[in-house]
Amino acid sequence: MAQAVEEWYKQMPIITRSYLTAAIITNIGCSLEIISPYNLYLNPRLVVRQYEFWRLITNFLYFRKMVHMKDACSYPQKAFLLRVVFFSRVAFFGASQWNGFLIRKFFINLDFLFHMFFLARYCKLLEENSFRGRTADFFYMLLFGATVLTGIVLVGGIIPYVSESFAKIFFLSNSLTFMMVYVWSKQNPFIHMSFLGLFTFTAAYLPWVLLGFSVLVGTSAWVDLLGMIAGHAYYFLEDVYPRMTGRHPLRTPTFIKSLFADETVVVAQPANVRFAPPPDQEEHQD
């Protein structure tokens, strides 16, 4: 079992392996209270005024919800207070509240596991298939998506009617993962899929099925919608707009290509296969 996991991990392409490793380390560190999510979440004020630029990156590595308590408390104190509040509610309200909490906890963890699975699966599928031999282009796609998502949250935070909803978005990791799912579904629209064995559909509807699942388990639909917006922006600028105008606005910059070695894509020729000569050669032989 351990060898199979090791082989699976080693066979991952470089970007997928690096992103998945950073995400797992970050989430384990937060679970063990080695790292505080309060040092990772996206906070424009801290980024601009206190130069905490790492938040622009770390908010894409944490895949859980952040605990809401007063900022004066340290993170271990918040975790302790939450446990006290939880067990106090169980003792006061009885088993029904206990069961309700367990159900909500189960769905939250299930949503977390789903997004980690999507990260490992669709990031790998994109890098190995659509971006095979184009590691720099794949990295640029992730960079473009992260930039779009961050910009949407920052701009949305100053719009009166939606600012409250955007103010509740602290981490964009799930949105970036959903963007990859959306791009993959657009590039592979006719693949037949099954959701938990309940019903089948084509890959073109995968983002909408997952959006409905997120609403079903009680998570914010904004997170998935942001991923769909960023994914559609990339799909339009990379695939649709060039076919319409012949222009490619998302060409990968040279300095990003210089960071990755060129990969040679080898296509194996089947043995004992004979190809017919072109028509002009056939006529010349006659």
Beta strands, then each sheet from edge to edge (+ up, - down):
strand 1: 192-195
strand 2: 199-202
sheet 1: 1+ 2-
end
